[in-house]
Amino acid sequence: MVSRGGKRLSVKLVRSLIGVRASHRDTVRCLGLRRINFSRSFPDTPVVRGMVARVSYLLECIELEG
């Protein structure tokens, strides 16, 4: 269960998905990142951390408070 007001992650797609494994492309799409420089904010959970770690070479990630 995620507590309200906890840490959040801001994730931004900084590299193209051309030539990337299909499973990594799917992971990026599941994060809701559609195009380069598109960013989203997520609660800091182990599931999101795992997805970000899997495709970290494509993303820029910033931890946010609150």
PDB file of N, H, CA, C and O in Angstrom:
ATOM      1  N   MET A   1       0.831  -1.179   0.000  1.00  0.00           N
ATOM      2  CA  MET A   1       0.000   0.000   0.000  1.00  0.00           C
ATOM      3  C   MET A   1       0.879   1.248   0.000  1.00  0.00           C
ATOM      4  O   MET A   1       1.857   1.321   0.745  1.00  0.00           O
ATOM      5  N   VAL A   2       0.539   2.210  -0.819  1.00  0.00           N
ATOM      6  H   VAL A   2      -0.255   2.151  -1.424  1.00  0.00           H
ATOM      7  CA  VAL A   2       1.334   3.423  -0.953  1.00  0.00           C
ATOM      8  C   VAL A   2       0.753   4.501  -0.052  1.00  0.00           C
ATOM      9  O   VAL A   2      -0.451   4.760  -0.068  1.00  0.00           O
ATOM     10  N   SER A   3       1.625   5.126   0.736  1.00  0.00           N
ATOM     11  H   SER A   3       2.602   4.916   0.750  1.00  0.00           H
ATOM     12  CA  SER A   3       1.154   6.199   1.607  1.00  0.00           C
ATOM     13  C   SER A   3       1.116   7.506   0.825  1.00  0.00           C
ATOM     14  O   SER A   3       1.958   7.746  -0.040  1.00  0.00           O
ATOM     15  N   ARG A   4       0.148   8.334   1.131  1.00  0.00           N
ATOM     16  H   ARG A   4      -0.536   8.139   1.834  1.00  0.00           H
ATOM     17  CA  ARG A   4       0.048   9.628   0.462  1.00  0.00           C
ATOM     18  C   ARG A   4       1.103  10.570   1.021  1.00  0.00           C
ATOM     19  O   ARG A   4       1.431  10.529   2.206  1.00  0.00           O
ATOM     20  N   GLY A   5       1.624  11.417   0.149  1.00  0.00           N
ATOM     21  H   GLY A   5       1.358  11.450  -0.815  1.00  0.00           H
ATOM     22  CA  GLY A   5       2.625  12.374   0.584  1.00  0.00           C
ATOM     23  C   GLY A   5       4.020  11.794   0.662  1.00  0.00           C
ATOM     24  O   GLY A   5       4.927  12.443   1.182  1.00  0.00           O
ATOM     25  N   GLY A   6       4.217  10.575   0.154  1.00  0.00           N
ATOM     26  H   GLY A   6       3.480  10.047  -0.268  1.00  0.00           H
ATOM     27  CA  GLY A   6       5.538   9.956   0.178  1.00  0.00           C
ATOM     28  C   GLY A   6       6.396  10.427  -0.970  1.00  0.00           C
ATOM     29  O   GLY A   6       6.049  11.369  -1.683  1.00  0.00           O
ATOM     30  N   LYS A   7       7.513   9.765  -1.139  1.00  0.00           N
ATOM     31  H   LYS A   7       7.795   8.999  -0.560  1.00  0.00           H
ATOM     32  CA  LYS A   7       8.412  10.120  -2.235  1.00  0.00           C
ATOM     33  C   LYS A   7       7.790   9.773  -3.576  1.00  0.00           C
ATOM     34  O   LYS A   7       6.954   8.876  -3.684  1.00  0.00           O
ATOM     35  N   ARG A   8       8.220  10.507  -4.596  1.00  0.00           N
ATOM     36  H   ARG A   8       8.900  11.235  -4.508  1.00  0.00           H
ATOM     37  CA  ARG A   8       7.767  10.261  -5.959  1.00  0.00           C
ATOM     38  C   ARG A   8       8.971  10.247  -6.876  1.00  0.00           C
ATOM     39  O   ARG A   8      10.017  10.808  -6.552  1.00  0.00           O
ATOM     40  N   LEU A   9       8.821   9.613  -8.008  1.00  0.00           N
ATOM     41  H   LEU A   9       7.970   9.157  -8.271  1.00  0.00           H
ATOM     42  CA  LEU A   9       9.861   9.572  -9.028  1.00  0.00           C
ATOM     43  C   LEU A   9       9.364  10.293 -10.272  1.00  0.00           C
ATOM     44  O   LEU A   9       8.260  10.031 -10.749  1.00  0.00           O
ATOM     45  N   SER A  10      10.166  11.184 -10.788  1.00  0.00           N
ATOM     46  H   SER A  10      11.063  11.397 -10.400  1.00  0.00           H
ATOM     47  CA  SER A  10       9.881  11.825 -12.063  1.00  0.00           C
ATOM     48  C   SER A  10      10.745  11.124 -13.099  1.00  0.00           C
ATOM     49  O   SER A  10      11.970  11.107 -12.981  1.00  0.00           O
ATOM     50  N   VAL A  11      10.114  10.547 -14.109  1.00  0.00           N
ATOM     51  H   VAL A  11       9.118  10.560 -14.205  1.00  0.00           H
ATOM     52  CA  VAL A  11      10.810   9.745 -15.113  1.00  0.00           C
ATOM     53  C   VAL A  11      10.610  10.400 -16.475  1.00  0.00           C
ATOM     54  O   VAL A  11       9.490  10.737 -16.858  1.00  0.00           O
ATOM     55  N   LYS A  12      11.721  10.576 -17.202  1.00  0.00           N
ATOM     56  H   LYS A  12      12.631  10.302 -16.890  1.00  0.00           H
ATOM     57  CA  LYS A  12      11.684  11.233 -18.511  1.00  0.00           C
ATOM     58  C   LYS A  12      12.397  10.352 -19.534  1.00  0.00           C
ATOM     59  O   LYS A  12      13.494   9.859 -19.271  1.00  0.00           O
ATOM     60  N   LEU A  13      11.787  10.155 -20.687  1.00  0.00           N
ATOM     61  H   LEU A  13      10.896  10.555 -20.901  1.00  0.00           H
ATOM     62  CA  LEU A  13      12.397   9.385 -21.769  1.00  0.00           C
ATOM     63  C   LEU A  13      13.382  10.290 -22.512  1.00  0.00           C
ATOM     64  O   LEU A  13      12.989  11.328 -23.045  1.00  0.00           O
ATOM     65  N   VAL A  14      14.657   9.904 -22.550  1.00  0.00           N
ATOM     66  H   VAL A  14      14.977   9.061 -22.117  1.00  0.00           H
ATOM     67  CA  VAL A  14      15.673  10.761 -23.167  1.00  0.00           C
ATOM     68  C   VAL A  14      16.328  10.126 -24.386  1.00  0.00           C
ATOM     69  O   VAL A  14      17.064  10.805 -25.102  1.00  0.00           O
ATOM     70  N   ARG A  15      16.080   8.837 -24.645  1.00  0.00           N
ATOM     71  H   ARG A  15      15.482   8.285 -24.064  1.00  0.00           H
ATOM     72  CA  ARG A  15      16.635   8.170 -25.819  1.00  0.00           C
ATOM     73  C   ARG A  15      15.524   7.532 -26.632  1.00  0.00           C
ATOM     74  O   ARG A  15      14.463   7.195 -26.107  1.00  0.00           O
ATOM     75  N   SER A  16      15.783   7.374 -27.915  1.00  0.00           N
ATOM     76  H   SER A  16      16.645   7.648 -28.342  1.00  0.00           H
ATOM     77  CA  SER A  16      14.818   6.779 -28.831  1.00  0.00           C
ATOM     78  C   SER A  16      14.653   5.288 -28.571  1.00  0.00           C
ATOM     79  O   SER A  16      15.567   4.628 -28.077  1.00  0.00           O
ATOM     80  N   LEU A  17      13.484   4.769 -28.905  1.00  0.00           N
ATOM     81  H   LEU A  17      12.742   5.305 -29.306  1.00  0.00           H
ATOM     82  CA  LEU A  17      13.200   3.346 -28.754  1.00  0.00           C
ATOM     83  C   LEU A  17      13.554   2.549 -30.003  1.00  0.00           C
ATOM     84  O   LEU A  17      13.354   1.334 -30.035  1.00  0.00           O
ATOM     85  N   ILE A  18      14.079   3.212 -31.034  1.00  0.00           N
ATOM     86  H   ILE A  18      14.242   4.199 -31.008  1.00  0.00           H
ATOM     87  CA  ILE A  18      14.472   2.516 -32.259  1.00  0.00           C
ATOM     88  C   ILE A  18      15.668   1.624 -31.965  1.00  0.00           C
ATOM     89  O   ILE A  18      16.666   2.077 -31.405  1.00  0.00           O
ATOM     90  N   GLY A  19      15.566   0.372 -32.340  1.00  0.00           N
ATOM     91  H   GLY A  19      14.756   0.004 -32.795  1.00  0.00           H
ATOM     92  CA  GLY A  19      16.656  -0.571 -32.141  1.00  0.00           C
ATOM     93  C   GLY A  19      16.749  -1.154 -30.750  1.00  0.00           C
ATOM     94  O   GLY A  19      17.725  -1.827 -30.419  1.00  0.00           O
ATOM     95  N   VAL A  20      15.738  -0.901 -29.929  1.00  0.00           N
ATOM     96  H   VAL A  20      14.945  -0.354 -30.198  1.00  0.00           H
ATOM     97  CA  VAL A  20      15.712  -1.396 -28.552  1.00  0.00           C
ATOM     98  C   VAL A  20      14.914  -2.691 -28.511  1.00  0.00           C
ATOM     99  O   VAL A  20      13.975  -2.869 -29.286  1.00  0.00           O
ATOM    100  N   ARG A  21      15.287  -3.599 -27.604  1.00  0.00           N
ATOM    101  H   ARG A  21      16.050  -3.455 -26.975  1.00  0.00           H
ATOM    102  CA  ARG A  21      14.558  -4.857 -27.452  1.00  0.00           C
ATOM    103  C   ARG A  21      13.063  -4.604 -27.279  1.00  0.00           C
ATOM    104  O   ARG A  21      12.662  -3.602 -26.687  1.00  0.00           O
ATOM    105  N   ALA A  22      12.260  -5.498 -27.787  1.00  0.00           N
ATOM    106  H   ALA A  22      12.586  -6.312 -28.267  1.00  0.00           H
ATOM    107  CA  ALA A  22      10.802  -5.357 -27.704  1.00  0.00           C
ATOM    108  C   ALA A  22      10.330  -5.332 -26.252  1.00  0.00           C
ATOM    109  O   ALA A  22       9.414  -4.581 -25.917  1.00  0.00           O
ATOM    110  N   SER A  23      10.939  -6.137 -25.391  1.00  0.00           N
ATOM    111  H   SER A  23      11.683  -6.747 -25.664  1.00  0.00           H
ATOM    112  CA  SER A  23      10.519  -6.156 -23.986  1.00  0.00           C
ATOM    113  C   SER A  23      10.829  -4.827 -23.301  1.00  0.00           C
ATOM    114  O   SER A  23      10.073  -4.392 -22.432  1.00  0.00           O
ATOM    115  N   HIS A  24      11.926  -4.177 -23.680  1.00  0.00           N
ATOM    116  H   HIS A  24      12.540  -4.530 -24.387  1.00  0.00           H
ATOM    117  CA  HIS A  24      12.251  -2.874 -23.102  1.00  0.00           C
ATOM    118  C   HIS A  24      11.310  -1.800 -23.637  1.00  0.00           C
ATOM    119  O   HIS A  24      10.910  -0.891 -22.910  1.00  0.00           O
ATOM    120  N   ARG A  25      10.961  -1.916 -24.921  1.00  0.00           N
ATOM    121  H   ARG A  25      11.286  -2.654 -25.512  1.00  0.00           H
ATOM    122  CA  ARG A  25       9.982  -0.994 -25.499  1.00  0.00           C
ATOM    123  C   ARG A  25       8.642  -1.104 -24.767  1.00  0.00           C
ATOM    124  O   ARG A  25       8.000  -0.096 -24.472  1.00  0.00           O
ATOM    125  N   ASP A  26       8.231  -2.337 -24.481  1.00  0.00           N
ATOM    126  H   ASP A  26       8.752  -3.156 -24.721  1.00  0.00           H
ATOM    127  CA  ASP A  26       6.979  -2.569 -23.754  1.00  0.00           C
ATOM    128  C   ASP A  26       7.035  -1.974 -22.356  1.00  0.00           C
ATOM    129  O   ASP A  26       6.048  -1.415 -21.878  1.00  0.00           O
ATOM    130  N   THR A  27       8.182  -2.090 -21.699  1.00  0.00           N
ATOM    131  H   THR A  27       8.984  -2.544 -22.087  1.00  0.00           H
ATOM    132  CA  THR A  27       8.335  -1.531 -20.354  1.00  0.00           C
ATOM    133  C   THR A  27       8.178  -0.015 -20.384  1.00  0.00           C
ATOM    134  O   THR A  27       7.506   0.557 -19.526  1.00  0.00           O
ATOM    135  N   VAL A  28       8.789   0.631 -21.360  1.00  0.00           N
ATOM    136  H   VAL A  28       9.335   0.166 -22.057  1.00  0.00           H
ATOM    137  CA  VAL A  28       8.678   2.091 -21.486  1.00  0.00           C
ATOM    138  C   VAL A  28       7.228   2.483 -21.752  1.00  0.00           C
ATOM    139  O   VAL A  28       6.734   3.463 -21.192  1.00  0.00           O
ATOM    140  N   ARG A  29       6.548   1.724 -22.602  1.00  0.00           N
ATOM    141  H   ARG A  29       6.949   0.929 -23.056  1.00  0.00           H
ATOM    142  CA  ARG A  29       5.144   2.030 -22.892  1.00  0.00           C
ATOM    143  C   ARG A  29       4.271   1.825 -21.669  1.00  0.00           C
ATOM    144  O   ARG A  29       3.324   2.581 -21.455  1.00  0.00           O
ATOM    145  N   CYS A  30       4.573   0.810 -20.857  1.00  0.00           N
ATOM    146  H   CYS A  30       5.343   0.195 -21.031  1.00  0.00           H
ATOM    147  CA  CYS A  30       3.813   0.575 -19.625  1.00  0.00           C
ATOM    148  C   CYS A  30       4.008   1.712 -18.620  1.00  0.00           C
ATOM    149  O   CYS A  30       3.129   1.990 -17.804  1.00  0.00           O
ATOM    150  N   LEU A  31       5.156   2.357 -18.691  1.00  0.00           N
ATOM    151  H   LEU A  31       5.870   2.132 -19.355  1.00  0.00           H
ATOM    152  CA  LEU A  31       5.394   3.538 -17.855  1.00  0.00           C
ATOM    153  C   LEU A  31       4.636   4.753 -18.396  1.00  0.00           C
ATOM    154  O   LEU A  31       4.564   5.786 -17.730  1.00  0.00           O
ATOM    155  N   GLY A  32       4.078   4.633 -19.586  1.00  0.00           N
ATOM    156  H   GLY A  32       4.136   3.794 -20.126  1.00  0.00           H
ATOM    157  CA  GLY A  32       3.281   5.720 -20.160  1.00  0.00           C
ATOM    158  C   GLY A  32       4.104   6.769 -20.876  1.00  0.00           C
ATOM    159  O   GLY A  32       3.624   7.878 -21.113  1.00  0.00           O
ATOM    160  N   LEU A  33       5.351   6.434 -21.226  1.00  0.00           N
ATOM    161  H   LEU A  33       5.741   5.534 -21.033  1.00  0.00           H
ATOM    162  CA  LEU A  33       6.216   7.386 -21.919  1.00  0.00           C
ATOM    163  C   LEU A  33       6.081   7.158 -23.417  1.00  0.00           C
ATOM    164  O   LEU A  33       6.447   6.096 -23.920  1.00  0.00           O
ATOM    165  N   ARG A  34       5.561   8.143 -24.129  1.00  0.00           N
ATOM    166  H   ARG A  34       5.264   9.006 -23.721  1.00  0.00           H
ATOM    167  CA  ARG A  34       5.206   7.963 -25.531  1.00  0.00           C
ATOM    168  C   ARG A  34       6.274   8.432 -26.507  1.00  0.00           C
ATOM    169  O   ARG A  34       6.438   7.848 -27.578  1.00  0.00           O
ATOM    170  N   ARG A  35       6.996   9.475 -26.146  1.00  0.00           N
ATOM    171  H   ARG A  35       6.863   9.950 -25.275  1.00  0.00           H
ATOM    172  CA  ARG A  35       7.981  10.037 -27.070  1.00  0.00           C
ATOM    173  C   ARG A  35       9.128  10.659 -26.267  1.00  0.00           C
ATOM    174  O   ARG A  35       9.040  10.812 -25.048  1.00  0.00           O
ATOM    175  N   ILE A  36      10.196  11.012 -26.969  1.00  0.00           N
ATOM    176  H   ILE A  36      10.268  10.888 -27.958  1.00  0.00           H
ATOM    177  CA  ILE A  36      11.363  11.607 -26.319  1.00  0.00           C
ATOM    178  C   ILE A  36      10.960  12.914 -25.637  1.00  0.00           C
ATOM    179  O   ILE A  36      10.156  13.681 -26.167  1.00  0.00           O
ATOM    180  N   ASN A  37      11.525  13.156 -24.461  1.00  0.00           N
ATOM    181  H   ASN A  37      12.178  12.533 -24.030  1.00  0.00           H
ATOM    182  CA  ASN A  37      11.273  14.317 -23.596  1.00  0.00           C
ATOM    183  C   ASN A  37       9.895  14.293 -22.949  1.00  0.00           C
ATOM    184  O   ASN A  37       9.482  15.289 -22.355  1.00  0.00           O
ATOM    185  N   PHE A  38       9.180  13.183 -23.050  1.00  0.00           N
ATOM    186  H   PHE A  38       9.516  12.375 -23.533  1.00  0.00           H
ATOM    187  CA  PHE A  38       7.902  13.009 -22.363  1.00  0.00           C
ATOM    188  C   PHE A  38       8.220  12.553 -20.948  1.00  0.00           C
ATOM    189  O   PHE A  38       9.056  11.668 -20.769  1.00  0.00           O
ATOM    190  N   SER A  39       7.578  13.130 -19.940  1.00  0.00           N
ATOM    191  H   SER A  39       6.899  13.849 -20.087  1.00  0.00           H
ATOM    192  CA  SER A  39       7.872  12.740 -18.560  1.00  0.00           C
ATOM    193  C   SER A  39       6.593  12.471 -17.790  1.00  0.00           C
ATOM    194  O   SER A  39       5.528  13.001 -18.106  1.00  0.00           O
ATOM    195  N   ARG A  40       6.727  11.633 -16.769  1.00  0.00           N
ATOM    196  H   ARG A  40       7.592  11.203 -16.512  1.00  0.00           H
ATOM    197  CA  ARG A  40       5.610  11.285 -15.888  1.00  0.00           C
ATOM    198  C   ARG A  40       6.139  11.191 -14.472  1.00  0.00           C
ATOM    199  O   ARG A  40       7.339  11.035 -14.246  1.00  0.00           O
ATOM    200  N   SER A  41       5.235  11.288 -13.537  1.00  0.00           N
ATOM    201  H   SER A  41       4.260  11.415 -13.720  1.00  0.00           H
ATOM    202  CA  SER A  41       5.573  11.172 -12.127  1.00  0.00           C
ATOM    203  C   SER A  41       4.867   9.954 -11.550  1.00  0.00           C
ATOM    204  O   SER A  41       3.688   9.728 -11.823  1.00  0.00           O
ATOM    205  N   PHE A  42       5.592   9.162 -10.747  1.00  0.00           N
ATOM    206  H   PHE A  42       6.549   9.346 -10.526  1.00  0.00           H
ATOM    207  CA  PHE A  42       5.060   7.938 -10.169  1.00  0.00           C
ATOM    208  C   PHE A  42       5.359   7.891  -8.684  1.00  0.00           C
ATOM    209  O   PHE A  42       6.320   8.510  -8.229  1.00  0.00           O
ATOM    210  N   PRO A  43       4.543   7.159  -7.910  1.00  0.00           N
ATOM    211  CA  PRO A  43       4.907   6.914  -6.507  1.00  0.00           C
ATOM    212  C   PRO A  43       6.149   6.037  -6.466  1.00  0.00           C
ATOM    213  O   PRO A  43       6.345   5.187  -7.335  1.00  0.00           O
ATOM    214  N   ASP A  44       6.977   6.241  -5.467  1.00  0.00           N
ATOM    215  H   ASP A  44       6.817   6.931  -4.761  1.00  0.00           H
ATOM    216  CA  ASP A  44       8.225   5.485  -5.339  1.00  0.00           C
ATOM    217  C   ASP A  44       7.932   4.119  -4.725  1.00  0.00           C
ATOM    218  O   ASP A  44       7.955   3.956  -3.505  1.00  0.00           O
ATOM    219  N   THR A  45       7.653   3.130  -5.598  1.00  0.00           N
ATOM    220  H   THR A  45       7.634   3.262  -6.589  1.00  0.00           H
ATOM    221  CA  THR A  45       7.361   1.765  -5.147  1.00  0.00           C
ATOM    222  C   THR A  45       8.378   0.812  -5.768  1.00  0.00           C
ATOM    223  O   THR A  45       9.022   1.159  -6.757  1.00  0.00           O
ATOM    224  N   PRO A  46       8.529  -0.382  -5.200  1.00  0.00           N
ATOM    225  CA  PRO A  46       9.463  -1.358  -5.768  1.00  0.00           C
ATOM    226  C   PRO A  46       9.126  -1.737  -7.212  1.00  0.00           C
ATOM    227  O   PRO A  46      10.029  -1.999  -8.007  1.00  0.00           O
ATOM    228  N   VAL A  47       7.853  -1.769  -7.555  1.00  0.00           N
ATOM    229  H   VAL A  47       7.119  -1.556  -6.910  1.00  0.00           H
ATOM    230  CA  VAL A  47       7.446  -2.118  -8.920  1.00  0.00           C
ATOM    231  C   VAL A  47       7.946  -1.071  -9.910  1.00  0.00           C
ATOM    232  O   VAL A  47       8.525  -1.414 -10.941  1.00  0.00           O
ATOM    233  N   VAL A  48       7.726   0.189  -9.601  1.00  0.00           N
ATOM    234  H   VAL A  48       7.256   0.468  -8.763  1.00  0.00           H
ATOM    235  CA  VAL A  48       8.168   1.273 -10.488  1.00  0.00           C
ATOM    236  C   VAL A  48       9.691   1.309 -10.543  1.00  0.00           C
ATOM    237  O   VAL A  48      10.268   1.496 -11.615  1.00  0.00           O
ATOM    238  N   ARG A  49      10.349   1.133  -9.396  1.00  0.00           N
ATOM    239  H   ARG A  49       9.880   0.982  -8.525  1.00  0.00           H
ATOM    240  CA  ARG A  49      11.816   1.123  -9.358  1.00  0.00           C
ATOM    241  C   ARG A  49      12.380   0.017 -10.256  1.00  0.00           C
ATOM    242  O   ARG A  49      13.375   0.224 -10.951  1.00  0.00           O
ATOM    243  N   GLY A  50      11.743  -1.153 -10.238  1.00  0.00           N
ATOM    244  H   GLY A  50      10.935  -1.321  -9.674  1.00  0.00           H
ATOM    245  CA  GLY A  50      12.192  -2.259 -11.066  1.00  0.00           C
ATOM    246  C   GLY A  50      12.056  -1.966 -12.544  1.00  0.00           C
ATOM    247  O   GLY A  50      12.943  -2.286 -13.335  1.00  0.00           O
ATOM    248  N   MET A  51      10.931  -1.348 -12.918  1.00  0.00           N
ATOM    249  H   MET A  51      10.210  -1.088 -12.276  1.00  0.00           H
ATOM    250  CA  MET A  51      10.720  -0.997 -14.322  1.00  0.00           C
ATOM    251  C   MET A  51      11.744   0.040 -14.774  1.00  0.00           C
ATOM    252  O   MET A  51      12.291  -0.052 -15.874  1.00  0.00           O
ATOM    253  N   VAL A  52      11.997   1.023 -13.920  1.00  0.00           N
ATOM    254  H   VAL A  52      11.553   1.098 -13.027  1.00  0.00           H
ATOM    255  CA  VAL A  52      12.963   2.072 -14.248  1.00  0.00           C
ATOM    256  C   VAL A  52      14.374   1.480 -14.346  1.00  0.00           C
ATOM    257  O   VAL A  52      15.139   1.857 -15.234  1.00  0.00           O
ATOM    258  N   ALA A  53      14.721   0.571 -13.457  1.00  0.00           N
ATOM    259  H   ALA A  53      14.100   0.264 -12.736  1.00  0.00           H
ATOM    260  CA  ALA A  53      16.048  -0.046 -13.474  1.00  0.00           C
ATOM    261  C   ALA A  53      16.262  -0.856 -14.750  1.00  0.00           C
ATOM    262  O   ALA A  53      17.369  -0.899 -15.287  1.00  0.00           O
ATOM    263  N   ARG A  54      15.213  -1.488 -15.224  1.00  0.00           N
ATOM    264  H   ARG A  54      14.314  -1.454 -14.787  1.00  0.00           H
ATOM    265  CA  ARG A  54      15.319  -2.328 -16.419  1.00  0.00           C
ATOM    266  C   ARG A  54      15.674  -1.520 -17.661  1.00  0.00           C
ATOM    267  O   ARG A  54      16.414  -1.995 -18.522  1.00  0.00           O
ATOM    268  N   VAL A  55      15.150  -0.306 -17.756  1.00  0.00           N
ATOM    269  H   VAL A  55      14.548   0.080 -17.056  1.00  0.00           H
ATOM    270  CA  VAL A  55      15.382   0.523 -18.948  1.00  0.00           C
ATOM    271  C   VAL A  55      16.084   1.837 -18.579  1.00  0.00           C
ATOM    272  O   VAL A  55      15.845   2.871 -19.203  1.00  0.00           O
ATOM    273  N   SER A  56      16.941   1.786 -17.572  1.00  0.00           N
ATOM    274  H   SER A  56      17.136   0.946 -17.065  1.00  0.00           H
ATOM    275  CA  SER A  56      17.597   3.001 -17.069  1.00  0.00           C
ATOM    276  C   SER A  56      18.449   3.705 -18.127  1.00  0.00           C
ATOM    277  O   SER A  56      18.654   4.916 -18.050  1.00  0.00           O
ATOM    278  N   TYR A  57      18.945   2.952 -19.113  1.00  0.00           N
ATOM    279  H   TYR A  57      18.778   1.968 -19.175  1.00  0.00           H
ATOM    280  CA  TYR A  57      19.772   3.551 -20.161  1.00  0.00           C
ATOM    281  C   TYR A  57      18.957   4.413 -21.122  1.00  0.00           C
ATOM    282  O   TYR A  57      19.532   5.132 -21.940  1.00  0.00           O
ATOM    283  N   LEU A  58      17.632   4.354 -21.037  1.00  0.00           N
ATOM    284  H   LEU A  58      17.165   3.771 -20.373  1.00  0.00           H
ATOM    285  CA  LEU A  58      16.754   5.158 -21.895  1.00  0.00           C
ATOM    286  C   LEU A  58      16.144   6.352 -21.153  1.00  0.00           C
ATOM    287  O   LEU A  58      15.592   7.263 -21.771  1.00  0.00           O
ATOM    288  N   LEU A  59      16.250   6.334 -19.824  1.00  0.00           N
ATOM    289  H   LEU A  59      16.698   5.595 -19.322  1.00  0.00           H
ATOM    290  CA  LEU A  59      15.510   7.279 -18.992  1.00  0.00           C
ATOM    291  C   LEU A  59      16.416   8.203 -18.196  1.00  0.00           C
ATOM    292  O   LEU A  59      17.606   7.952 -18.002  1.00  0.00           O
ATOM    293  N   GLU A  60      15.787   9.291 -17.742  1.00  0.00           N
ATOM    294  H   GLU A  60      14.820   9.495 -17.900  1.00  0.00           H
ATOM    295  CA  GLU A  60      16.383  10.168 -16.749  1.00  0.00           C
ATOM    296  C   GLU A  60      15.406  10.170 -15.576  1.00  0.00           C
ATOM    297  O   GLU A  60      14.219  10.435 -15.763  1.00  0.00           O
ATOM    298  N   CYS A  61      15.886   9.881 -14.387  1.00  0.00           N
ATOM    299  H   CYS A  61      16.851   9.666 -14.235  1.00  0.00           H
ATOM    300  CA  CYS A  61      15.006   9.717 -13.238  1.00  0.00           C
ATOM    301  C   CYS A  61      15.423  10.661 -12.124  1.00  0.00           C
ATOM    302  O   CYS A  61      16.606  10.764 -11.799  1.00  0.00           O
ATOM    303  N   ILE A  62      14.441  11.356 -11.533  1.00  0.00           N
ATOM    304  H   ILE A  62      13.480  11.272 -11.797  1.00  0.00           H
ATOM    305  CA  ILE A  62      14.691  12.296 -10.443  1.00  0.00           C
ATOM    306  C   ILE A  62      13.750  11.946  -9.297  1.00  0.00           C
ATOM    307  O   ILE A  62      12.555  11.738  -9.507  1.00  0.00           O
ATOM    308  N   GLU A  63      14.298  11.882  -8.076  1.00  0.00           N
ATOM    309  H   GLU A  63      15.268  12.051  -7.905  1.00  0.00           H
ATOM    310  CA  GLU A  63      13.462  11.637  -6.894  1.00  0.00           C
ATOM    311  C   GLU A  63      12.892  12.959  -6.410  1.00  0.00           C
ATOM    312  O   GLU A  63      13.616  13.946  -6.275  1.00  0.00           O
ATOM    313  N   LEU A  64      11.590  12.971  -6.150  1.00  0.00           N
ATOM    314  H   LEU A  64      11.002  12.169  -6.259  1.00  0.00           H
ATOM    315  CA  LEU A  64      10.905  14.161  -5.676  1.00  0.00           C
ATOM    316  C   LEU A  64      10.383  13.921  -4.269  1.00  0.00           C
ATOM    317  O   LEU A  64      10.014  12.796  -3.933  1.00  0.00           O
ATOM    318  N   GLU A  65      10.347  14.942  -3.454  1.00  0.00           N
ATOM    319  H   GLU A  65      10.647  15.856  -3.727  1.00  0.00           H
ATOM    320  CA  GLU A  65       9.763  14.843  -2.109  1.00  0.00           C
ATOM    321  C   GLU A  65       8.308  15.278  -2.174  1.00  0.00           C
ATOM    322  O   GLU A  65       7.960  16.210  -2.898  1.00  0.00           O
ATOM    323  N   GLY A  66       7.486  14.612  -1.432  1.00  0.00           N
ATOM    324  H   GLY A  66       7.769  13.855  -0.844  1.00  0.00           H
ATOM    325  CA  GLY A  66       6.090  15.004  -1.313  1.00  0.00           C
ATOM    326  C   GLY A  66       5.284  14.529  -2.415  1.00  0.00           C
ATOM    327  O   GLY A  66       4.080  14.782  -2.454  1.00  0.00           O
TER     328      GLY A  66
END
